[in-house]
Amino acid sequence: LWTSSGRKPSFNDFVIYKGHAYGFVGRMLACIDIYDGTRKWRGGRYGGFMVLLADQGLLVILTEKGEVALVRASPDKFEELAIIPAIEGKTWNHPVMVGDILLVRNSLEMVAFQLSPS
């Protein structure tokens, strides 16, 4: 349907949610319409990796700096809901959700957070 050389996910993949792709273009998070390739927004200078919580419409991002950010998966606007320090040092690993447990790691350690469903 369309092509683009401006959507370069580097080390991370895009996730698809309700007709939009969410992923990193360099260190910036972006939302792209999958039907015509237009960028809806760009925000949050994170770098890093993410997982989609599709049942809640949320992106959980583990930044290169070891922070965890929670971003709403909506094409309307970039909306960071929270950001917390999670692990010391640089990390280039995907966060993992198992039930209500969020696991993050770097080359030296791993941390588990129990998340509330609300």
Contacts in CASP RR format, 6 or more apart in sequence:
PFRMAT RR
TARGET T0000
AUTHOR 0000-0000-0000
METHOD contacts of the structure
MODEL  1
LWTSSGRKPSFNDFVIYKGHAYGFVGRMLACIDIYDGTRKWRGGRYGGFM
VLLADQGLLVILTEKGEVALVRASPDKFEELAIIPAIEGKTWNHPVMVGD
ILLVRNSLEMVAFQLSPS
1 35 0 8 1.000
1 36 0 8 1.000
2 36 0 8 1.000
2 37 0 8 1.000
4 37 0 8 1.000
6 25 0 8 1.000
7 14 0 8 1.000
7 21 0 8 1.000
7 25 0 8 1.000
7 30 0 8 1.000
7 32 0 8 1.000
7 37 0 8 1.000
8 25 0 8 1.000
8 26 0 8 1.000
9 23 0 8 1.000
9 24 0 8 1.000
9 25 0 8 1.000
10 24 0 8 1.000
10 26 0 8 1.000
11 48 0 8 1.000
11 49 0 8 1.000
11 92 0 8 1.000
12 23 0 8 1.000
12 24 0 8 1.000
12 47 0 8 1.000
12 48 0 8 1.000
12 49 0 8 1.000
12 50 0 8 1.000
13 23 0 8 1.000
14 21 0 8 1.000
14 22 0 8 1.000
14 23 0 8 1.000
14 32 0 8 1.000
15 21 0 8 1.000
15 22 0 8 1.000
15 23 0 8 1.000
15 50 0 8 1.000
15 51 0 8 1.000
15 52 0 8 1.000
15 59 0 8 1.000
15 73 0 8 1.000
16 22 0 8 1.000
16 34 0 8 1.000
17 52 0 8 1.000
17 54 0 8 1.000
17 57 0 8 1.000
17 73 0 8 1.000
18 73 0 8 1.000
18 75 0 8 1.000
19 33 0 8 1.000
19 34 0 8 1.000
19 35 0 8 1.000
20 31 0 8 1.000
20 32 0 8 1.000
20 33 0 8 1.000
20 34 0 8 1.000
20 40 0 8 1.000
20 73 0 8 1.000
20 75 0 8 1.000
21 31 0 8 1.000
21 32 0 8 1.000
21 34 0 8 1.000
22 29 0 8 1.000
22 30 0 8 1.000
22 31 0 8 1.000
22 32 0 8 1.000
22 50 0 8 1.000
22 52 0 8 1.000
22 59 0 8 1.000
22 73 0 8 1.000
23 29 0 8 1.000
23 30 0 8 1.000
23 31 0 8 1.000
23 32 0 8 1.000
23 50 0 8 1.000
24 30 0 8 1.000
24 46 0 8 1.000
24 47 0 8 1.000
24 48 0 8 1.000
25 42 0 8 1.000
26 47 0 8 1.000
27 45 0 8 1.000
27 46 0 8 1.000
27 47 0 8 1.000
27 48 0 8 1.000
27 64 0 8 1.000
28 42 0 8 1.000
28 43 0 8 1.000
28 44 0 8 1.000
28 45 0 8 1.000
28 46 0 8 1.000
28 47 0 8 1.000
29 42 0 8 1.000
29 43 0 8 1.000
29 44 0 8 1.000
29 46 0 8 1.000
29 47 0 8 1.000
29 50 0 8 1.000
29 59 0 8 1.000
29 61 0 8 1.000
29 71 0 8 1.000
29 78 0 8 1.000
30 39 0 8 1.000
30 41 0 8 1.000
30 42 0 8 1.000
30 43 0 8 1.000
31 39 0 8 1.000
31 40 0 8 1.000
31 41 0 8 1.000
31 42 0 8 1.000
31 74 0 8 1.000
31 75 0 8 1.000
31 78 0 8 1.000
32 38 0 8 1.000
32 39 0 8 1.000
32 40 0 8 1.000
33 39 0 8 1.000
33 40 0 8 1.000
33 75 0 8 1.000
40 75 0 8 1.000
40 76 0 8 1.000
41 75 0 8 1.000
41 77 0 8 1.000
41 78 0 8 1.000
42 78 0 8 1.000
43 78 0 8 1.000
44 69 0 8 1.000
44 71 0 8 1.000
44 78 0 8 1.000
44 80 0 8 1.000
46 61 0 8 1.000
46 63 0 8 1.000
46 64 0 8 1.000
46 67 0 8 1.000
46 69 0 8 1.000
47 63 0 8 1.000
47 64 0 8 1.000
48 61 0 8 1.000
48 62 0 8 1.000
48 63 0 8 1.000
48 64 0 8 1.000
48 91 0 8 1.000
48 92 0 8 1.000
49 61 0 8 1.000
49 62 0 8 1.000
49 92 0 8 1.000
49 93 0 8 1.000
49 94 0 8 1.000
49 95 0 8 1.000
50 59 0 8 1.000
50 60 0 8 1.000
50 61 0 8 1.000
50 62 0 8 1.000
50 94 0 8 1.000
50 95 0 8 1.000
51 59 0 8 1.000
51 60 0 8 1.000
51 94 0 8 1.000
51 95 0 8 1.000
51 96 0 8 1.000
51 97 0 8 1.000
52 58 0 8 1.000
52 59 0 8 1.000
52 60 0 8 1.000
52 73 0 8 1.000
53 59 0 8 1.000
53 60 0 8 1.000
53 97 0 8 1.000
57 72 0 8 1.000
57 73 0 8 1.000
57 74 0 8 1.000
58 70 0 8 1.000
58 71 0 8 1.000
58 72 0 8 1.000
58 73 0 8 1.000
58 81 0 8 1.000
59 70 0 8 1.000
59 71 0 8 1.000
59 72 0 8 1.000
59 73 0 8 1.000
60 68 0 8 1.000
60 69 0 8 1.000
60 70 0 8 1.000
60 95 0 8 1.000
60 97 0 8 1.000
60 102 0 8 1.000
61 68 0 8 1.000
61 69 0 8 1.000
61 70 0 8 1.000
61 71 0 8 1.000
61 95 0 8 1.000
62 68 0 8 1.000
62 86 0 8 1.000
62 91 0 8 1.000
62 93 0 8 1.000
62 94 0 8 1.000
62 95 0 8 1.000
62 104 0 8 1.000
63 69 0 8 1.000
63 91 0 8 1.000
64 90 0 8 1.000
64 91 0 8 1.000
64 92 0 8 1.000
65 89 0 8 1.000
65 90 0 8 1.000
66 85 0 8 1.000
66 86 0 8 1.000
66 87 0 8 1.000
66 88 0 8 1.000
66 89 0 8 1.000
66 90 0 8 1.000
66 91 0 8 1.000
66 104 0 8 1.000
66 106 0 8 1.000
67 83 0 8 1.000
67 84 0 8 1.000
67 85 0 8 1.000
67 86 0 8 1.000
68 83 0 8 1.000
68 84 0 8 1.000
68 86 0 8 1.000
68 95 0 8 1.000
68 102 0 8 1.000
68 104 0 8 1.000
68 113 0 8 1.000
69 80 0 8 1.000
69 82 0 8 1.000
69 83 0 8 1.000
70 80 0 8 1.000
70 81 0 8 1.000
70 82 0 8 1.000
70 83 0 8 1.000
71 78 0 8 1.000
71 79 0 8 1.000
71 80 0 8 1.000
71 81 0 8 1.000
72 79 0 8 1.000
72 81 0 8 1.000
86 104 0 8 1.000
86 111 0 8 1.000
86 113 0 8 1.000
87 104 0 8 1.000
87 105 0 8 1.000
87 106 0 8 1.000
87 109 0 8 1.000
87 110 0 8 1.000
87 111 0 8 1.000
88 106 0 8 1.000
88 109 0 8 1.000
89 106 0 8 1.000
90 106 0 8 1.000
91 104 0 8 1.000
91 105 0 8 1.000
91 106 0 8 1.000
91 107 0 8 1.000
93 104 0 8 1.000
93 105 0 8 1.000
93 106 0 8 1.000
95 102 0 8 1.000
95 103 0 8 1.000
95 104 0 8 1.000
96 102 0 8 1.000
96 103 0 8 1.000
96 104 0 8 1.000
97 103 0 8 1.000
100 114 0 8 1.000
100 115 0 8 1.000
100 116 0 8 1.000
100 117 0 8 1.000
101 112 0 8 1.000
101 113 0 8 1.000
101 114 0 8 1.000
101 115 0 8 1.000
102 112 0 8 1.000
102 113 0 8 1.000
102 114 0 8 1.000
102 115 0 8 1.000
103 110 0 8 1.000
103 111 0 8 1.000
103 112 0 8 1.000
104 110 0 8 1.000
104 111 0 8 1.000
104 113 0 8 1.000
105 111 0 8 1.000
END
